[in-house]
Amino acid sequence: MFVHRRDVQIQWGDCDPANIVYYPRYFAMFDDSTSIMFEAAGFSKQDIIHKYGLVGIPMVDTRAKFYIASTHGDWIAIESRVESFKRSSFEVTHKVFKGEALAIEAFETRVLVGRHPDDPGKLKSAPMPEEIIARFTRG
C-alpha cells in the first residue's frame, strides 16, 4: 500500500487562545495531505480532474480521534494512505505523530464527481480509474 508522510510545523495561526491547535485546522492539514499524497503518487488533483472529466473529489465524510495536543512551534508528521477503494469513492486515513507517539487518527471518505450526462447542471459520481487503484494498492 502506498503511504505518504510529511512533516508540518504548527503555526501561530493554527492555535486557539490556549495555544492548542484549533481542531478545524487539522482538517485543513488532512485535506492538503490527501492532495499531496496523490501528487506524490503521480496524480495531481488538477491532472485527475482534467484527464477524467471530473468536477472534483469532494470529501463526503470525515472524523478524527485526538490523543495528544500540539502547540505553536511543534513539529508533527502526518502519515496518509488510501485504505480502500469502492466504485467511485475511496477511504483515506491520516495518522499524526508527535515524535514517536500517535497524536491523532483521522478518517475521510472522498468521491470522484463529474457532470451528469443527462443534465450537465447536476453532478454524478464517476468510477475510480484502474490506474489510480493500481498505483495505490501496489505501493
N, C-alpha and C positions, 0 to 999 in steps of 0.2 A: 504494500500500500504506500502510495506517495504521501510523505509528510513534509510540511514546510515549517521551519522555525525561524522566528525573527525576534530581535531584541528591541525593546521600546523603553525609553526613559520617560518617566512620569513628569509632566509639565505642570507649572503653576495653575494654568487654566483648566487642568483636569480635576482639580481638587475643590472640595467644598470648604466652608469656613473652619472646619475642624482639621483641615489639611489631609483629609482622606479622599481618595479618588471617588468622585461622584459617579454612582453606578452607571448612568446612561453613557458616560464617556467610554466605558469598557465596550459597550455595544457598537460604538463608532469604531473602536480599535478592531473588534471582531469583523465588522464589515470590511474594513481595509485589509485585514488579514486574509479574508477569503479571496478578494481581488488579487492580492499579492501572491497567494498560493497558486491561483490559476495562471498568472503570468510566469511564475517560476516553473510551472509545468509546461509552458509553451503556448498557452491560450490566454491572451489578454482579453479582458471583458469586451473591449471595443471590437476586436477581431471576431470573437464569437458572435456578437450581435450582428455584425455585417455579413459574415460568412454564412450564417444560418438564417438570416432574415428575421431576427428576433427584435422585440421591442426592449426587452430587459430580462434580468434574472432576479426578480424580487424575492425578498425574504417573506415567508408567509407564517413562520412560527419561530420563536426564539425564547430561550430561558437560560438561566445561569445559577450555579451554586457558588457562593462566596465563602471562602475559608479563612483567608489571610488578607488583611487590608494593605494597601500600598499608599505611600505619601509622596509629596513633591521630591523629585530627585532620585527616587528609587529606580532601579532597572528591573524590568520583568522580561521574561521570554514567553512568547505566545507560540504554541505548537498547534498547527492546524492540519486537519486531514478530512477527506471525504470518507465517511463511514459506510455509506450505501447509496446506490442509485436505484431509482424506480423509472417508470416510463418517461416522465417529464420532470421529475424532481430528484433532489439529492439531499442527503443529510450531512452536515458538517459538524465536527466537534473542535472546540478550541480548549486547550489546556494552558493555563497561565501558571508559570513557575516564578517564584521569588527565591532566588538561589536554587537550591535543590527541592524546595518544598512546593507542593501543589497548592496554589493560592485560589484558583478559580477553575471550574469546569463549566463550559458554555456549549449550547447546542442550538443549531439553526436548521431550518428546512427552507430550501430555495426551489423555485420553479422556473423553468425556461418558458418564456411567454412571447408569442408572436401575434400578428393581426389575425382575426378570424377570417377565413377565406370567403365566407358568405356575406360578412358585414365588416369591412375594414375599420369601422368605428368601434368595434368590440375587440376584446383580447381573447386569446385561446392558448392553452398550454401547448407546448411543442415538444416533440420527442427528443430525448437526450442523444446526441451524436455518439456513435460507437467509438470513434477515435478518442473522444474525451474519456469515456468509460475505460477504454483500454489503457490509456496513459496513467490514470489514477489507480487502477487496480493492479497494474504490474509494478508500480513503484518506480 
